[in-house]
């Protein structure tokens, strides 16, 4: 038998390290060739690492959330034959040295054993408290730390239950704070305000520590970068989309096999293309370290999409060269790859302006966070029927707000208003979207 060390392979051009986001195996598992061992993430692209050989897992070289350099040992296997590690070789020693030492859990008091050692009949009725541990002195302040289990005999617990007393609120005068019958009586003597409520509700002192790993960590880093480096200005405008919804419904009724079902987003994308033609500075990314604005000719629209792993932004490239149905087709394709986790790095990068939409959960208004290093993001809010004054009467109209944020270092408030008003005009008169 021999040993085989698996190192983190090159997972992408120019990538020097990757974050370990999932182990598919544990020490002691028997794996076959091509069994998936782990998943690592870099630049929002997740890559699975297969085993090149059959063997038994002896050692795992990283924990979930660790950043691992390309070429670092991550798995050690026991394999048939010699393996790729010499019996006395330095590589084996290095792998063993890299194994983190085991840590022993902090021992907790065995209150059950303590209860068993002290007979029920030898309760605090027979144990006299010392002056330093008298009932009167122990009743001041909190009886015990949050989450600490009260010690008491079954008879005492039954007495407390009958009296409606929460033993966590009773100070014990016995050894190790054990609660006796006289402690119950002293507690009752202090008044009804100390009686526990009988509603069945109890405090929950549990605290769960959740480490940010994988997609959630990437999102946190990106949001921190965007909000710390970009001074946002948010502009909210109300849009009457009644005519647009009528047109969209009419186009979807045709049900042509070569055309997908239209949502609002393809119309918004085409409206943005037309508005950017008048104000190209909105289709830019800002290198604030170099002080350079990269103003793009191609309009690459990122679509913020919620997936089981978190928020991702697949990119519809060259929207300026796509019609309504082509935009819809590409949107559907990217949405499917994002939800299935198969989107490539190229499909999740390179946007020049972004749309964010929560659909029916969109609320009345939002304050979108710009996708750094872009300078603009257009937010779609919930559509609803509201009364609109036409000059003589109120009429029901389908209304929707656009909440849009801009980098105030690059975009002035006036220019932002002009940009959004242009989109508003195109969406409220949708025939203009089709006019070159």
N, C-alpha and C positions, 0 to 999 in steps of 0.2 A: 504494500500500500504506500501511496505517496501523498503529497499535498500539492494543491493547485491554487495559486493566488490570482484573483481577478482584480484588475485595476480599472478605474473609471476611464472609459474610452473617450476619444474625441467626439463630442456630441454636436459639433457645429463649427463652421469656419470662423476662426478668430475668437473662439470661446476658450477661456483659460480655466474656468471653474463652473460648477453647477451646484444647485441646492438639492439635497436629498429630501424628497417629499413623501416617499412611501417605500416601505419594505413589503415584499410579497412573501418572504420566507423568514424563518427564525433559526437559531442555533439548534442543531439536531435534525433538521429536515433533510429528507433525501430528495435530491433534484435530478432531473434529466436534462440532457442537452436541449437548449432552447427554452427551458423553463424561465419565466420572467422572475428575476431576482428583486429588482428595485425600479423605482421611477425617479428621475431627476428632472429639474426644471431650470431653464435659462431663457431669459427674454420672453417669458410667457409661453414658451414651447416646451411641452413635456415629452421626455424621451424615456423609453423603457430599456432596461439593461438585461439581456438574456444570459443564461449560463452557457459557456462554450463546451462544457463537459458534463458527464454524469458524476455525482458524488454526494457527500454528506456535508452539510454546513457546519464548520467548526468555529467560525468567528465572523462577526459583522463589524466593519471598520468605522461606522458613523451612526449618528442618531438622526431621527427625523428633524429637519430644520437646519442641519449642519451644512456648511458650504465646503465642498470637496474639490480639490484641485485635480485637473485632468492628469491621469497617470498615477493617482494615489491608490493604494490597495484599499478595496472596499469589502471583499469577501475572501475567506480562506476555506477551501474545500478539502476533504479527504477523498482521494480518488484511487481507482485501481491503477496499478503501474507506478511509474516514477513521479508523475506530475511535472510541474515546472519549477519546483523548489528542491534544492539539494538537501539531503538529510541534515547536514551540518552547515548549510549555507546561511549567508547573512540575511537573505531575503526573508527566510523563515523567522529568524530572530527579530528582524525589523518588524515583521507583521505581529509577532507576539508582543513586542514592546509597545506597539501602537494600540494594543487592546486595552481599553480603559479598565482600571481596577474596579472590582465589585464593591459596591457600597452597602453597608448593612443598614436595614431600616431602624429607625429610632424605636426602641422598645416602648411599649405602652403598658400602663398598669393593668394587671389582670384582675379586674374588679370581680369577675365571676368567681375566681379562685379565692379571693378575699372573703366573699360572702360565704363560701363553702367552709372556710376555716373557722369562722365565728358562728357558733350555733345560734339559731333563732331565739332560744330561751335565754341566751347570754347576751341580750340586747342591752341598750344603754340604760335600761332600768336597773341593771346591776353594776354598771360602770359609772363611777362618780367622776364628773369633770373636774379638772384641776382649775385653780383660780385663773390661770392664764387662758384657759379654754372654756370659760364659763358660758352659759347660754346667753346671758346678757351681753357679754363682750362680742360673741360671734354673730349676733343678730344685726350689728351695725354694718353698713356697706353691703356690697354684693355678696351673697352667700357663697358663690363659687364662680370660677371662670366660665365664660360662655362655652357651651358644648360639653362641659365636664359632667360625667354621669354621677348622680347621687347614690351614696351607699346606704342601704337600709335592708332590714330583714323582711321576709314576706309578710309577717304580721304587721309591721310598721307600714309597709306599702299598702296593705289592705285598709288600714286605719286612715291613711291619707286619701285613698280613693273614695272611701265612704264620706269623708269630710269635704271632698272637692278641692283638695290641696295639691298643687303642683310641687312635687318634692324638689324640683330644681331651685325653688325659691326659699327652701328651708335650710338654715344653717345647722349642721350636725355638731354635737358636743362630744361624740365618741372618738375612738381611735381612727385616724385618717379621715376625720370629718364624718364618721358614720352617724346616721340619723336614728335617734331613739324615740320612744313614746313620749318622753318629757319634752323633746324638741317639737313634736307635733302639738302638744298641749300649749307650750310657750308661744308657738306661732299663732294658734287659735286665739290665745289670750290677747294678742296684740291688736286684734280688731278685724272686722270683715274686709277691710280694704286690701288685706294681704292674701285673701282667698283667690285661688286661681279661677279664671273663667271656665265655665263648663261648656263652651261653644265647640270644643274639639279642635280649635285652632292652636297651633304651636309655632314657636319661632323656628326659623331655619337658619342655622349659623354656618351652613356649608359654604365654602369658598372653593371654586374650581379654577385652577390655573390652566389657561389655554395658550399654548405657544403659537405665535403667528408663523406659519410656514407656507411654502408654495405660493399659490395664486393670491391668498389673502395677504401675505407679506409683500408681494409685488404691488398689490393695489395700495396698501398702506404707504409704501415708499413713494409711489407715484403721486398720491394725493398730497402727501407732505411736501413733496417737491413743488407741485403746482401751486398750492396755497401759500407756501413760504416765499416763492420767488416771483409770483405773478400778482400784481395789484388788479383785482377784479372790479369791473363795473357791470352790473346786471340791468338789463332793460326788458320790461314786460309789456307786451302789446296784445290786445284782443283782436282776434280774427273771426270774421263771419265766413264759415266754411260751408254754408248751405248749398251754394251753387257748385262748389267742388265736390261735395258728397253726392249731389244729383248726377254730376258728370261721371264720377267714379262708379256709381251704381249702374249707369247706362252702359259704360264700357265693359263692366264685368258681366253684363247680361249676354254679351255676344258669345262668350264661352268658346273662343277659338282654341284649338289644341296647341297652337304654337305661341300662345300668349298666356302668361300666368295671371292669377288673380291680383288685382291692384289694391294696395293699401294706400294710406295717405303719404307714406314716406317717399315713394318715387316722385310724386308731384312736388313735395318739398325739396327734394334733391334737384329737380329741374329748375325750380324757382331760385334756388341758391346759385345754380350755375349762371342764370341770367343776371342775378344781382351782383355776382362776383365780376362779371364782364364789365360792369360799370364802376366797381370799386375793387380792383384786384388786390389791394393791400390786405383784404380779409382772408385771402388764400395764401397765408404765409406761415413760416415758422421762424421764431426769433432765437438766435444764438446770443443769449444775454452775456455770456462770458467774453465772446469776441466782439459784441456790439454790432452784429450783422443781422439784418432781416433777409431771409431767403424767400423771395416772392415767387411762387410757382406758377407756371402756365397751366400744367395739368392739375385738374381738380380731383383730389383723392379724398373722398368723404368717409371718415370713420363713423361707424354705427355702434354706439355703446350697447352691448347686449349682455343680459344677465344669464349666466349659465350655472349648473350645479356647483362648479368650482369657484364661481365668483364673476366679477365684471371683466369682460374682455371687449376689445374694440376692433372687430374685423373691418377691412378697408375695401370700399368699392372704388377701384382705380379708374381714372379718366372718365369721371361722370360727365364731363363736357362732350364726350364722344358717344354717349349712350342716350337712347330715347327712353320714354316712360317704361315700356315693357322690358327693355334690356336692363334698366335699373332694377326693376322688380325681380327679374330672373336672377341677377347677381346677388341681390339681397337675400333671396330664398336660399341660394346655394351657401352663402357665407353663414347664414343663421344655422343651417344644418351642421356645417363643419364645426362651428363654435360650440354648439350644444353637445356634439359627440366627442369633443376634445381632439379632433383631428386637424384643426386649422394649423397651417404652417406659420413659421415666423414671418414670412413675406406677407401672408394674408392678415397678420396682426400688427403690422408696422407700416410706416410711411404715409400716414394720413396728414392732410394739410388743413383740414377743418372737420369738425365732428358734429354729429346729431345725437342727442340723447333723448330717449322717450321711455316713459313708464306705462304707456298704453292707457288702459282703463284706470290704472292706479296713479295716474299722472298728477292728480291734485289740481288746485286752482293756479298755483304759481310755484316755481322752484328757483333755486339759485345754483345753476350748474357750475361745476368746477372745470376749468379749461384743461384740455388734454395737453399738458406740456410736451413740446415747446410751441404748440400752436398759439394763435392769437384770438381765436373765436370758437364758440360752441353754441349751437342752436338747440334749445330745449322745447320739446313738445309736451303740452299739458293735456289734461283730460277734456274730451269733447262732450258738451252737454247742451241741451235745449234751454235757451234763456229768452226772456222778453226783450225785444229791441224796439226803441222808439223810432218810427219812420217819419215823424213830423206831424202826423195826425193821430196816430194810435200805436199801441204796443202790438207787435206781431212776434210769434215764436220763430226763433232762428237757431240754427246749429252753430254754437260759438266754441272757440278754442283759444287758449292763450299760448303765445310763444314766449318762453323765458330764455333770454340769450345773454351770455356773459362774454366780455371782451377784455383783452389785455390793455389796460389804460395807459401803459407806456407807449403803445403803438397806435391804439385806436382812440380817438377823441369821442366824447359823448355824442356830439352832433353827428359825426360820421356813423356811429353805431345806430343812431335813430334813423338816419337816411337808409341804411342798409336794411334794417328790419321793416321799415315802411315800404320799401321796394318789394320785399318778399310778401308782405301783407297784400299789396295791390295785385300781385300775380296769383296768390291763392284765392282772393275774393273774386277775381275775374279770370278763371282758369283757362279760358280760351287763349289768353295772352301767352301762356306757357308754351303753346304749340306754334306761336308766330315767331319766325326767325327775324 
